[in-house]
Amino acid sequence: MGTCVLGTLWAGIAAVKRKDIASHKKWMIRWYGSMWGAFLVFRVMFFLGGLLRFHKSLMILIAIWSSAPLGVVIAEWHRVRSMAYEHESAKTE
């Protein structure tokens, strides 16, 4: 979880220091995806905690290992999809 959150943040900071704004935008989208993933998966896991109430450490480990990577994947999917949509709308104009 820490690698996904801090790794994407550091990559975004390094990109903006290189003045590579396009790369910075990609990494920042991935970063806030990891932050939202961390927030939402933990909330869902604790809401559904009754399913794993006898295995609290398992519940926490599942949330830690799946939350940020899932957020990065969803953010990247959304970024690619929105870029394709922008490309299609620019082509039709």
C-alpha positions in Angstrom: 0.0 0.0 0.0 2.8 2.4 0.9 4.7 1.6 -2.3 1.6 2.4 -4.4 0.8 5.6 -2.6 4.3 7.0 -2.1 5.8 5.6 -5.3 3.3 7.3 -7.5 3.6 10.5 -5.5 7.4 10.5 -5.8 7.3 9.7 -9.5 4.9 12.7 -10.0 7.1 15.0 -8.0 10.2 13.9 -10.0 8.3 14.4 -13.3 7.3 18.0 -12.4 10.9 18.8 -11.3 11.9 17.6 -14.8 9.2 19.9 -16.2 7.5 16.9 -17.8 3.9 18.1 -17.2 2.2 15.3 -19.2 4.0 12.6 -17.1 3.3 14.5 -13.9 -0.4 14.5 -14.8 -0.4 10.7 -15.3 1.4 10.1 -12.0 -0.8 12.4 -10.1 -3.9 10.7 -11.4 -2.5 7.4 -10.3 -1.6 8.9 -6.9 -5.1 10.1 -6.2 -6.4 6.8 -7.4 -4.3 5.1 -4.9 -5.5 7.4 -2.2 -9.2 6.9 -3.1 -8.6 3.2 -3.3 -7.0 3.1 0.1 -9.9 5.0 1.6 -12.8 3.2 -0.1 -11.5 -0.4 0.2 -10.8 0.0 3.9 -14.3 1.3 4.4 -15.9 -1.5 2.4 -13.8 -4.1 4.3 -14.8 -2.8 7.6 -18.4 -2.5 6.5 -18.4 -6.1 5.4 -16.2 -7.0 8.4 -18.9 -9.4 9.7 -17.8 -11.9 7.1 -14.3 -12.1 8.5 -15.0 -11.1 12.1 -13.1 -14.1 13.4 -10.1 -13.3 11.2 -9.4 -9.6 11.9 -5.8 -9.7 10.8 -6.9 -11.4 7.5 -9.4 -8.6 6.9 -6.8 -5.9 7.5 -4.2 -7.7 5.3 -6.7 -8.0 2.4 -7.5 -4.3 2.7 -3.9 -3.3 2.9 -2.7 -5.4 -0.1 -5.7 -4.7 -2.3 -6.7 -1.1 -1.6 -4.1 1.1 -3.2 -3.3 -1.2 -6.2 -7.0 -1.4 -7.0 -7.2 2.4 -6.8 -4.3 2.8 -9.2 -5.8 0.3 -11.7 -9.1 2.1 -11.6 -7.6 5.5 -12.0 -5.4 4.3 -14.9 -8.4 2.8 -16.6 -10.4 6.0 -16.2 -7.4 8.1 -17.4 -7.0 6.0 -20.6 -10.7 5.9 -21.2 -11.1 9.7 -20.8 -8.1 10.2 -23.2 -9.7 8.0 -25.8 -13.0 9.9 -25.4 -11.2 13.3 -25.8 -9.4 11.9 -28.9 -12.7 10.8 -30.4 -14.4 14.1 -29.7 -11.5 16.0 -31.2 -11.6 13.8 -34.3 -15.4 14.5 -34.9 -15.0 18.3 -34.6 
